[in-house]
Amino acid sequence: MRLTIHPVRRLAGELTLPGDKSITHRALLLGGLAEGTSRIRHFLDSGDCRATMACLRLLGVELQRGGEETLLVHGQGLRGWQEPNDVLNCVRSGTSMRLLAGLLAGQPFYSVLSGEAQLRRRPMDRVTIPLRQMGAQIWGRSGGRLPPLSIQGGALQGITYHLPVASAQVKSCLLLAGLFAQGRTTVIEPAPSRDHTERMLRAQGVPLESEGLRHSLEGPVKALAPLEITIPGDFSSAAYFIVGALLVPQSEVLLRGVGINPTRTGLLDVLAQMGAQIELLNQREEGGEPVADLLVHSQELHGAQVGGELVPRMIDEFPILALAATQAQGTTQVRGAAELRVKETDRIATVCQALRALGAQIEERPDGFVIEGPTPLHGTLVESHGDHRLAMTLAIAGLIAQGETAIEGAECIGDSFPEFEPSLDTLIKGA
C-alpha cells in the first residue's frame, strides 16, 4: 500500500486516541492467566495485538466481544493453558514473543514461537539467556539468539538479574516467568522503563515490590484476580499528532484521554527542552494509569541534547523526534540509543535514510544521530521498511514538505494504529 500525503496549511480539531498497545498486550496475557473473566475496555484492535489474541486462542483462552470497545478474556488460571497444536505466530510483534517466552517457560508443555521475517531477525537472547538461568529449556537459531524459539516448559527457579539495557519487554518477561518460579525473582534496571506490567500484577493481587530500579516478587504465585480495566489512549500514537501540531503553522489540536505514565512521556520532556509548551488538561487516573487531555499549538523549536535515562522513556518516539528536530533551530543530538538498532528495523539507519531523502541534514551515529535545523523538506517517494513508526513519521513529514510525499509499504501502520489515516484526515478537515 502506498500512502500519499500533501502539505497542509493548518491542523485543527480533537481526537480520542486508540488504546495503548503496550497495556493491551499485557491485559490480554494477564487476563488469560487470571481466575475468571477479565473485562478490557478501549483495547487496541491492531495487527500486533491481534497476534497476541491468536496465540492466546491456541493456548485455550476464549476471547469474545462484550461491546464495540470491550473484550472479555475468559482466564484459564496460571496453570490452565493447554499445549498448542500449532506454532504460535507472533507475526511482527516483539512484545508478544518476549512476554510469551516468559510465560511459556513455566508451563508444563512444549511450544514454538515464531513470526514473519522481520520479527525473526530481532534478537531474543536478551530473554533466552536469563530464562535459561532460571532453568528454562529454550532453543533458537544462532545459539538461541534468533527466533523461532522452541520452549519445553517446566520447573523454574527465581534469580536476581541485572538488565544490561533498560527494557520493559525483558523486565516483564522475567517477572512473568517469576510467577511460576520457586523463590524470589528480582530484576534490576539500569534506568526506568515502562511499568505497566508491575501496575497490572499488583492490581491482580501479586505482592510485587518495587524499590527504585529493583523489582521483586515471590513465586510460585497461586492465582491472579481478573482485570477490570479501561485502557488509556496510546501516548506513542499521540506523539505523531503532537509533533504535527507543533510543526504545521497555526495549528491547534486537542488529544483526549492520553496515557501520561511518566515511564512513557520522555518525548514531552524533550519537547519542553526544545521550547514547546504543551498543556495537560483534566488530569486523572483510569485503570491505575495517569491520563490527561493534551492541548498542542504550533510553536517554534530549538535543538536539544537527548540521552541517558530519557532514552528508555521515549524509545518508540525517536523517529518522530527526529522529524521535529529537522525543523528546530540549531543542533539536536541523540546519544545512548543503540537499542533503536534492534527494533522493527534498524531505526537509526532507516530514519536517517528516509529523512535525508526528504532533504534533512541528519548524520547517523553508532548510538543515535545528529540533526541540524531548520531545513526545508521536499516530498518524494520514501520506503517504510515495514516499520509502522517510521511510516507514520513520514506521513507527518509530508504535511510540511513541499510537493507530494509517497510512503511505500504503509500497510504496516496497522500494526499499532489502524485508524491513523482517518484520524489525520479529521485534523486536516478540521482546519
C-alpha positions in Angstrom: 0.0 0.0 0.0 1.2 3.5 -0.9 0.1 6.4 1.3 0.3 9.8 -0.4 0.4 13.0 1.7 0.3 16.6 0.6 1.3 19.7 2.6 -1.4 21.4 4.6 -1.8 25.0 6.0 -3.1 24.0 9.4 -4.2 21.1 11.7 -7.2 21.7 13.9 -9.7 19.7 15.9 -9.8 17.0 18.6 -9.1 13.2 18.7 -9.6 10.4 21.1 -6.6 8.1 20.7 -6.8 4.3 20.3 -6.0 2.2 23.4 -2.4 1.8 24.4 -0.6 -1.0 22.6 1.7 -2.0 25.5 -1.1 -2.1 28.0 -3.4 -4.0 25.7 -0.8 -6.8 25.2 -0.3 -7.1 28.9 -4.0 -7.0 29.7 -4.7 -9.8 27.2 -1.9 -12.1 28.5 -2.6 -11.5 32.2 -6.3 -11.7 31.7 -5.7 -15.1 30.0 -3.9 -16.3 33.2 -6.5 -15.0 35.7 -9.1 -17.0 37.6 -12.3 -15.8 35.9 -13.3 -13.3 33.2 -11.4 -10.0 32.7 -13.2 -7.1 31.0 -10.9 -4.9 28.9 -12.4 -1.7 27.7 -10.9 0.6 24.9 -8.5 -2.2 23.9 -6.3 -1.7 20.8 -7.5 -3.8 17.9 -4.3 -3.6 15.8 -2.1 -6.1 14.0 0.3 -6.6 16.9 -2.5 -7.1 19.5 -4.4 -9.5 17.2 -1.2 -11.6 17.1 -1.3 -11.9 20.9 -5.1 -12.7 20.7 -4.4 -15.5 18.2 -1.7 -17.0 20.3 -4.0 -17.0 23.4 -6.7 -18.8 21.5 -4.2 -21.5 20.5 -3.4 -21.8 24.2 -7.0 -22.5 25.1 -8.1 -19.0 26.2 -11.5 -17.8 25.0 -11.9 -14.2 23.9 -15.2 -12.6 23.0 -16.5 -9.1 22.3 -18.5 -7.6 25.1 -19.5 -4.5 23.2 -17.9 -2.3 20.5 -14.8 -1.4 22.5 -14.9 -4.1 25.2 -13.1 -7.5 25.1 -13.9 -10.3 27.5 -11.0 -12.6 28.3 -12.0 -15.9 30.0 -8.9 -16.7 32.0 -7.8 -20.3 32.4 -5.7 -19.7 35.5 -1.9 -19.7 35.9 -1.7 -23.4 35.1 -4.7 -23.9 32.9 -3.2 -23.1 29.4 -3.1 -26.0 27.0 -0.3 -27.2 24.8 -0.8 -25.5 21.4 -1.3 -27.8 18.3 0.5 -25.3 16.1 3.3 -22.8 16.1 2.4 -19.6 18.0 2.7 -16.9 15.3 3.6 -13.5 16.8 3.6 -12.0 13.2 5.7 -8.8 13.7 5.1 -8.3 17.4 8.3 -8.4 19.5 6.2 -7.7 22.7 4.1 -10.8 22.0 7.1 -13.0 21.6 9.2 -11.8 24.5 6.3 -11.8 27.1 5.0 -15.1 25.9 8.5 -16.6 26.2 8.5 -15.8 29.9 5.0 -17.2 30.5 5.6 -20.4 28.4 8.9 -21.2 30.1 6.9 -22.0 33.2 4.1 -24.1 31.6 4.2 -27.9 31.6 4.2 -28.4 27.8 6.1 -27.7 24.6 5.6 -24.7 22.4 7.2 -22.8 19.5 7.2 -19.0 19.0 7.7 -17.7 15.5 6.6 -14.8 13.3 7.3 -13.1 10.0 10.8 -12.5 8.6 11.0 -9.0 10.2 10.5 -10.5 13.7 12.7 -13.5 13.1 15.6 -11.0 12.6 15.1 -9.5 16.0 17.4 -10.6 18.8 15.8 -12.8 21.5 19.0 -13.7 23.5 18.2 -10.8 25.9 15.3 -13.0 27.2 16.6 -16.5 26.4 19.8 -16.0 28.4 18.2 -15.1 31.8 15.3 -17.6 31.2 17.9 -20.3 30.9 19.5 -19.1 34.2 16.0 -19.7 35.7 16.1 -23.3 34.4 14.1 -22.9 31.2 14.7 -25.2 28.3 14.6 -22.9 25.3 16.3 -23.0 21.9 16.5 -20.7 18.9 18.6 -20.1 15.8 22.1 -18.8 16.1 22.6 -20.3 19.5 19.2 -19.1 20.8 19.7 -15.5 19.6 17.1 -15.5 16.9 13.5 -16.9 16.5 11.8 -19.3 16.1 12.0 -20.1 19.8 11.4 -23.7 20.9 10.4 -24.0 24.6 9.9 -27.0 26.7 8.3 -25.5 29.8 8.9 -26.8 33.3 10.2 -26.0 36.7 11.9 -22.6 37.2 14.0 -21.1 39.9 13.9 -17.4 40.9 17.1 -15.4 40.1 18.4 -11.9 40.6 19.1 -10.4 37.2 20.7 -7.1 36.3 19.4 -5.9 32.9 22.3 -4.8 30.7 20.0 -2.4 28.9 16.7 -0.9 30.2 13.9 -2.8 28.5 10.3 -3.1 29.7 9.9 -6.2 27.5 12.8 -8.1 29.1 11.9 -6.9 32.6 8.3 -8.0 32.0 9.3 -11.4 30.6 11.4 -12.2 33.7 8.7 -11.0 36.2 6.1 -13.1 34.3 8.4 -16.2 34.4 8.8 -15.4 38.1 5.1 -16.1 38.7 5.9 -19.8 38.2 9.4 -19.9 39.7 10.3 -21.2 43.1 11.7 -18.5 45.3 12.3 -14.8 44.7 12.7 -13.3 41.2 14.4 -9.9 41.2 15.0 -7.7 38.1 17.3 -4.6 38.4 17.2 -2.0 35.7 19.9 0.4 34.7 17.3 3.1 34.1 13.5 3.4 34.4 11.4 1.7 31.7 7.6 1.5 31.3 6.0 -0.1 34.3 2.6 -1.3 33.0 3.4 -4.9 34.0 4.1 -4.0 37.6 1.0 -2.0 37.9 -1.2 -4.7 36.4 0.3 -7.5 38.5 -0.4 -5.5 41.7 -4.0 -4.9 40.6 -4.3 -8.7 40.2 -3.1 -9.3 43.8 0.6 -10.1 43.3 2.7 -8.6 46.1 5.3 -7.2 43.7 7.8 -4.9 45.3 9.5 -2.0 43.6 12.2 0.0 45.2 13.7 2.4 42.7 15.0 0.3 39.9 14.7 -3.0 41.7 11.6 -5.1 41.2 10.9 -8.4 43.1 8.2 -11.0 43.5 8.0 -14.3 45.4 6.9 -17.4 43.5 5.2 -19.5 42.7 2.1 -17.3 42.7 -1.1 -19.2 43.4 -3.7 -17.2 41.4 -4.3 -13.9 39.6 -7.5 -12.0 40.0 -9.4 -11.0 36.9 -8.9 -7.5 35.5 -11.4 -4.7 35.1 -9.6 -2.1 33.1 -10.2 0.8 30.7 -7.0 1.2 28.6 -5.9 4.9 28.2 -5.1 6.4 24.8 -1.7 5.4 23.5 0.9 8.1 24.1 3.1 6.7 21.3 0.2 7.2 18.8 -0.5 10.7 20.2 3.2 11.6 19.6 2.6 12.0 15.8 -0.2 14.5 16.2 1.7 16.3 19.0 4.6 16.9 16.6 2.4 17.6 13.7 0.5 20.3 15.6 3.9 21.8 16.7 5.3 21.9 13.2 2.3 22.9 11.0 1.7 26.7 11.3 -1.4 28.0 13.1 -2.4 24.5 14.3 -4.4 23.8 17.5 -5.1 20.1 18.4 -6.7 18.5 21.5 -5.9 14.9 22.1 -8.3 13.4 24.7 -7.7 10.6 27.2 -3.9 10.1 26.5 -1.9 8.0 29.0 0.8 10.1 30.6 2.5 7.4 32.6 5.9 9.1 33.5 7.8 6.0 32.3 6.4 6.7 28.8 6.5 10.5 28.4 10.1 11.3 27.8 9.1 12.9 24.5 7.2 15.6 26.4 10.3 16.4 28.5 12.4 16.7 25.4 9.9 18.8 23.5 9.8 21.1 26.6 13.6 21.4 26.4 13.1 22.4 22.8 10.7 25.2 23.8 7.3 23.5 23.3 4.6 24.3 25.8 2.0 21.5 25.8 -0.9 21.8 28.1 -2.1 18.8 30.2 -5.7 19.3 31.0 -8.2 17.2 33.0 -5.5 15.1 34.6 -7.0 12.0 36.2 -6.4 8.2 36.7 -8.1 5.4 34.7 -7.4 1.7 35.3 -4.4 2.6 37.6 -2.8 4.7 34.9 -2.4 8.5 34.8 -4.4 10.1 31.9 -4.8 13.7 30.6 -6.1 15.6 27.6 -3.2 17.3 25.7 -3.7 20.7 24.0 -1.0 21.5 21.4 -0.4 24.7 19.4 2.2 25.3 16.7 5.4 26.7 18.2 9.0 27.3 17.2 11.5 24.8 18.5 15.2 24.8 19.1 17.7 21.9 19.3 18.3 19.7 22.3 20.7 17.1 23.7 19.0 13.7 24.3 20.4 10.7 26.1 20.7 8.9 29.5 17.6 8.0 31.3 15.4 9.8 28.8 16.1 7.1 26.2 14.0 4.2 27.6 11.2 6.6 28.5 10.8 7.5 24.8 12.2 4.5 22.9 9.3 4.4 20.4 9.3 8.2 19.8 12.7 8.7 18.3 11.5 8.7 14.7 9.0 11.5 15.3 11.5 13.4 17.5 14.0 13.3 14.6 11.4 14.9 12.4 10.7 17.6 15.0 14.5 18.2 15.1 14.7 18.9 11.4 12.5 21.9 11.9 14.2 23.1 15.2 16.7 25.9 15.3 20.2 24.6 15.9 21.6 21.1 16.6 19.8 18.2 18.1 22.0 15.2 19.2 20.7 11.8 20.3 23.2 9.6 22.2 22.9 6.3 24.1 20.1 5.0 21.9 21.8 2.0 20.3 18.7 0.0 21.3 17.0 1.6 18.3 19.1 -0.7 16.0 17.2 -3.8 17.1 13.6 -2.6 16.9 11.3 -3.5 14.0 14.1 -2.1 11.8 17.5 -0.6 12.5 15.7 2.6 13.3 18.8 4.7 13.4 19.7 3.7 9.8 16.2 3.8 8.4 15.2 7.1 10.0 18.4 8.8 8.8 18.0 7.4 5.3 14.3 8.4 5.0 14.7 11.9 6.4 17.8 12.5 4.2 15.7 11.6 1.2 13.3 14.4 2.2 16.1 16.9 2.4 17.0 16.8 6.2 20.6 17.3 7.4 20.9 14.2 9.6 24.1 12.3 10.4 24.0 8.7 11.6 26.0 7.8 14.7 26.5 4.3 16.3 24.1 5.1 19.2 22.0 7.8 17.7 22.1 10.7 15.3 22.9 14.5 14.9 20.4 16.8 13.1 21.0 20.4 12.0 17.9 22.5 11.6 15.7 24.1 10.4 15.8 22.5 7.0 13.0 22.8 4.3 11.7 19.3 3.4 10.7 18.3 -0.1 8.3 15.5 -0.9 9.5 12.3 -2.7 8.9 8.5 -2.7 10.1 7.0 0.6 10.1 3.5 2.0 8.6 2.4 5.3 10.8 -0.7 5.6 7.8 -2.3 7.2 8.2 -0.1 10.3 4.9 1.4 11.5 6.5 4.1 13.5 8.7 5.2 10.5 5.7 5.2 8.2 3.7 7.5 10.5 6.6 9.8 11.0 7.0 10.2 7.2 3.2 10.9 6.9 3.6 13.8 9.3 6.7 14.9 7.4 4.5 15.1 4.3 2.3 17.7 5.9 5.2 20.2 5.9 7.2 19.1 2.9 6.9 20.8 -0.5 5.1 18.7 -3.1 3.9 15.2 -2.7 5.2 12.6 -0.3 4.5 9.0 -1.1 5.2 6.3 1.5 5.6 2.8 0.2 4.6 -0.1 2.4 2.3 2.0 4.5 0.1 -1.0 5.4 2.5 -1.6 8.4 0.8 1.3 10.1 -2.0 -1.2 11.0 0.5 -2.9 13.4 -0.2 -0.2 16.0 -2.6 2.4 14.7 -5.2 1.2 12.1 -7.1 4.4 12.4 -4.1 6.7 11.7 -5.1 7.9 8.3 -8.8 8.8 9.1 -7.6 10.4 12.3 -5.1 12.5 10.4 -7.9 13.4 7.9 -10.1 14.6 10.8 -7.4 17.2 11.8 -6.8 18.3 8.2 -10.5 18.8 7.5 -11.0 20.4 10.9 -8.8 23.3 9.7 
